[in-house]
Amino acid sequence: MEHVAAIMVLVGCMQNTTTCREVPSPVVAFETLEECQALLPPAMEEVGKVFKTAYGECAVVDPALFVESAVIEWAITPAGKLQVTVTPDEEPYAVAGGVRPSSGEE
């Protein structure tokens, strides 16, 4: 891969949106958003075999964030959609790709 343009985030919930956790995606990064979106339905199907509810989203990523540290935050909106945000990490020695799930609020 020459550059990264998207990541896949998968979340599985056992009961409701307060008991959710991130699930490893089958592919870490994609060169195009379309590649990610093509693999999203089968990945969500696999998550659905283990969890009561599965959520998935492909998020566009600035390729520079794969060289620097980034924070991936996700939340399930009241409308039942997975919302993913990828931002540069302000901590100088943070681990790239840290996940900080939110409380489910928008």
Secondary structure, DSSP 8 states (H G I E B T S, - for coil): -----EEEEEEEESSSTTSEEEE--SSS-BSSHHHHHHHHHHHHHHHHTTSSEEEEEEEE--GGGGTS-EEEEEEE-TTS-EEEEEEE--STT--TTEE----S--
